Amino acid sequence: MKDAKILVVEDEGITAEDIKDYLIGLGHDVLGICSTGEDAIEKARELAPDLVLMDIMLAGVTDGIQAAEIIREQYGIPVVYLTAYSDPQTLARAKVTEPYGYILKPFDQRDLQIAVEIALHKHIMQSKIIESQRWLSTTVSSVQEALIAVDSSYRIITMNQAAERLTGWSEAEAHGRLYTQIYTTCDAHTGEDLPTPIHLALQTGETITRKGEAILIARAGHIYTVDETASLIVDEIRGVQGAVMVFEDASGRIEDESSYRDELVPAVLDSLAAMLVVTDGDGKIIRINQKARSIIGREDNEILDKYFWDLCSDQKDSDATASSFKNLNGVNNEMNFDCSWKTESEGDKKIRWCNSAIREGSDEISYILCTGIGL
């Protein structure tokens, strides 16, 4: 790096001038020469150099190591030590201040050049890393959904404020823990253990999305039905480094969808010209449209919660219809049959039914749509 601004801190006049001449010969700008730690701190604040070359042993109250620590912590300026001392005690004190280099006296121009160039390059790279981390932290914090990132050993790297609110754990408490200690879930329908999207993403290498399938059990005992999506964190060189998951409380969405269905579905069903009956997986009636209601001549409170075959005219039809429902399984999704229903206006009415089993993301039947036409 050329034209770097460098501050020299050296209390031996001849050595300080030699260093200055070396640096100028290398194309750098020497902002000044200081002989005490106190002066070095003040000049670093005032001049904001790119690098400080610091002699460890200085006259005055503040030695070079103390001055370097203050300069690094308060101003973020890298320091390279110049010293004739290489004893273990001095090195131990110097390491604590995280110097960017250590040059033993006597040294020549080549030694100085190498140390300066390496220190400046290292500082540039570390500044870029810090800036990237700052951008990442800002991005993570600004994500509206809750976010947790883990490494390949399932330990938490970071989480945002939304995740803190839902889990009840602070980022500081969660950092480094196995994420299942922080993010505890179970199946929303059965209450049994459920593999998390992070586990599935790391096992399959795919992005995993689940909507309302899990219940998050928060730290204070609060529970939330959650929508979750997990994806891999992949480094171009090192491969999979972990996974990131976004999740949010799904109760509002589920409530809205339920309300939407409760309002819209009856209107749509009632507009159909055909008879339509909806049962649960066992054949118990949970909804019926206006066409079927008018033909049967009964109100909902007389029909709902009865089994489909309870409306048949005779025992033979009832038994055959019940058997048809029970034959629906993981392979068969449709059944067609004729049966007679008791109606108020037409007595025993022959009806042809086409029934479809609906399975929402599992082998279990969620509900059965029964469409009928009078014969």
N, C-alpha and C positions, 0 to 999 in steps of 0.2 A: 504494500500500500504506500503510495507516494504522497508527499505533501501532508503528512500527519502533523498535528499540533502536539508537541511534546513538552512537558514540564520536567526539568532536571532538578532533583533534590540531592545535593552533594556538598558536604562542608569542607572538602579539600579543594582549594581554588584551582590548582593546576589540573587535577583530575576532572573537575567540572568543566573546565575550558576544553580539555581534550574530548570529552563526551559531546560537548556542543559542536565542536568541529567535525567529529565523526558523523553526527546526525545531519548536519547541514550538507556534508558531502554525500550523504545518502538521499538527499532531496527532501528532508523533513524540515519543519518550521519549529525552532526552539523558542517557546514563549517566554522563558526566563529560567534563572537558576536560583534555587533557594538553599539556604544553609541550615535551617531549623525545621522541625516538624510543624510548629505553629504557623510559620510563614508558608509552608507547603499547603496546609489546609486552607488558608486564606486565599492563596493564589489559585488553588484548584477550584474553589468556589467562584472566584472572580473571572478566571480565564477559560474555564471549562475545556481543558486539554483533552485530546483523544487518548493520551497515555501519560503516565507518570513513571519516570525512572527514579527509584527511591533508594538512597543509601540507608541501611538499617541503623548504623550507629551514628547518631546526630547529637550535637550539643543541644542543651536546653532541657526543658521538662518533658517534652514529648519526643520519643524516639521514632525511628522510621516505621517500625511495625505498628505502633499506636496511630501514627499519622495515616498510614496506609489503610488501616481498618476504618477510620473515620471517613476518609475519602471514598472508599468503596461503598460504605453503607449509606452515606448521605448524598453522594453525587453520582454513584454508579460508574466511576471512572476506573479503568483497569490499571494495575500497578505491576511493574517489574522491579524486583529487588536487585540492588547493587551492593555487594558486601565482600569483605575479606574473611568473614566468619562462616564456617560451615559445621560448627559443632551441633550435636543433636538437640540441645536445648534451644538454640537460636532457630534451627530449622522447624522445630515443633511449634514455636510461637509464630513463625512466619506462615506455616501451613494454615493456621486457623483463619488468617485473613484472606485466604483463597487468591494468592497472587497469580499473575499470568506468566510469570517467568522468574528465574533466579540466576543472576550472573555473578560468578565468583571473580573477584579481583586477583591478579591483574588480568585484563581481557584486551582483545584487539578489536579492530573495526568489524572484522568478520563475525566475531562472537556477538557483538552488539547488534549487527544487522539481522542475524538469525533470530535473536531473542525478540527484537522489536517487531519484525515481520510476523513471527508466529503469534505474538501477543495481540497485535492488531487484527490479524485474521481470526483468531479465536474469539475476540470480543465481538467482531462483526457477526460471526456464526451464532454466538450465544444471544446476541441482541435479536437476531432473526427468530431464534427459538422462543425467546421470551415474548416477542411480538405475536408470534403464531399462537402461543399459549394464551395470550391476552385476548386475541380474536376468538379463539376457540371457547374460552370461558365466557366471553360476551355473547357469542352465538348460542351456547348451551343455555345460558341464563335467560335469553330472550325467547327461547322456544316455549310456546304456550302450553303444550302438552308436557306432562312429567317425563323426564329423561334420566336413564341410568346407563352408564357405560362401564363395562367390565373388561378385564384382561382375559387371556386364554385360560387362566386358572380360576376363572369365575369370581375374581376379587374386584371390588368396586374401585374404579378409577376416578369417576366423578358423577355427580348427580345435581340437578338443578333445583331451584326453589319449589317448583311445582311438585317435584318428586318428594322433596322434604315434607311438604304439606300433606300429601296423600299417605306416605309411609309413616310419618311421625318421627323420622330420623333426620338429624342434621347431616350435611355433607361431611363435616369434620368427624362426626362420630362414625359415619358409614365407611369412610375412606379406608381401603385395605381389607375390609371384612368380606367374607363370602356373601355374595348378594342375596342368597336364599335366607340369610339371617335378617336381612332388611326387607326383602320382597317375598312375603309368604302368601301363597294362594292355594285355593282348592277349587274343585270343579263346582261351577255355579248350580248345577242340577243335582249332583249326587253328594256333594260335600267331600268326595274322595280326593286323594292327592292327584295333582295334575302337572305333567311336565311343563315347565315354563317356556315361552317362546325363545328365550336366550339359550336354554339347553338345546332346544330343537334346531335353532339356527346354527349353533356350533357343531352339532352332530350331523346335520344334513348339508350344511353349506348354503342353505337357501334362506330367503327372507320369509319370515313366518308372521302371519296376521291372524288374530282371533278377535271376534266381536262378541263381547258379553258372555264368553264361555268360562271365565274365571272370576272368583271372588278374592279380592285383596284383603287380607287381615292386617290392619295397621297396628302400630305399636301400642296405641292406647285402647285397642279393642274395637275400634271402628271398622266397619266392613264396607267395601265398595265393589260393585260389579264393574269390571274394567274391560275396555277395549285395548288391545296390545299389538304392537308390531316390533319385531326384532330383526336386525340385519347385522352382517359381519363387519368388523373393522379389519381392512386388508391393507397391508403394506406391500408395495410393488416388489420389494426385494425380500423381505422377511416373511411374506405370506400373511396368514390369518393371525391377528394380534389380539382379538377379542370380539366383543359384540356390543351393540348399542340398542336399547329398547326404549320406545316411547309408549306411554300408556296414559289413559285418562278415565275419569269416573264416567261410566256409561249409563248411569241411572237416568239422567235427563234424556238421553237419546232413546232409551228403552221406553221411558214414560211417554215421550212424544210419539214414538211409533205405535205404542199400544193405544194411545188416544186416537191416533190417525186411523188405525184399523177399526177401533170401536165405532168411529163416526162414518168412515167411508165404506167399509166392507158391507154393512147391512144395506146401505143404499144401492151398492152395486148388485148385491145378490137379489134384492127386491125388484130390480129392473129386468131380471132375466125372465124369458117366457117359459123356460123349463123349470121343473121342480128341482130344488137343490137343498140337500141336507148335508151338514158338516158334523162328523162324529170324531171322537178322540180315537186313539189307536185300538181301544177295546170295543168300539162300536157304539159308545154312549153318545147320544145326540147333544151337541153343544151349540148348534145354530141351525136355523131353518128359514128359508126365504118366503116371501109373501105368496108366491104361486103355490108352494107346497102347503102353506098354512091355510089358504083358501079352499084347496081341494079336500084336505083332511077335515076342515071345519072346526079346528081347535086352536086355542091360544097357546102362546109359548109356555106358560106355566103348566100346561097339560102335556107338553111334548118334551121339553128340555129335561135332560138327565135320564130319560128313558133310553133303553137300547133300541137300535134301529128295528130289530125284529119284533119288538113289543107291539109295533103298529100293524103287523101282519094280520090278515083276516082269520087264519086258522093255524092250528099247531103245526101242520105239515110244512106250510110256507115259513113259519117262524123258525122251525128247526133247520130247514134247508138254508135259510138266509143267515142264521147264526153260524152255520158251518162254513158258508162262503166267506164271512168276515174272518173267521179263524184261520182260513187257508192263506190269507195274505201273510207273506213272510219276507225275508231278505231278498228273495228272488222275484216273487210275484208282486207287482205294483198295481195291477188292475184286475178287476173282476166284473163280469156281466151276468145278470140273471133277471128273471121275471118273477114277480110276486104280487099278491093281492093285498091292498091296504083297506082298512075300514075308513070310509068317508061319510060325512054327514049328508051330503047332497046326492051321492051316487051309489051309496051302499058299498059293497065290495068292488074295488076298482083295480083292474089289472094294470100294472106299471112295469115298464122295462127300465132297468137301472144299469148305468155304467159308472163304476166306482173306481177311484184312483187313490192309492196310498201316497201320502206326502211325507218324505223323510228329510228333515232339516239338518244336514251335516252328520248324520249317524245312521246306524242300521235300524234303530227304533223308529216306529211309525209316530210321527208328530200328530197328524190328523188325516182323516179320510174324506174326500169330496165325493158325494153321491148325487149324480144327476139322473133325473127320472122323466120319462115321457109316457103319458097315458096311452094304453092300447085300445 
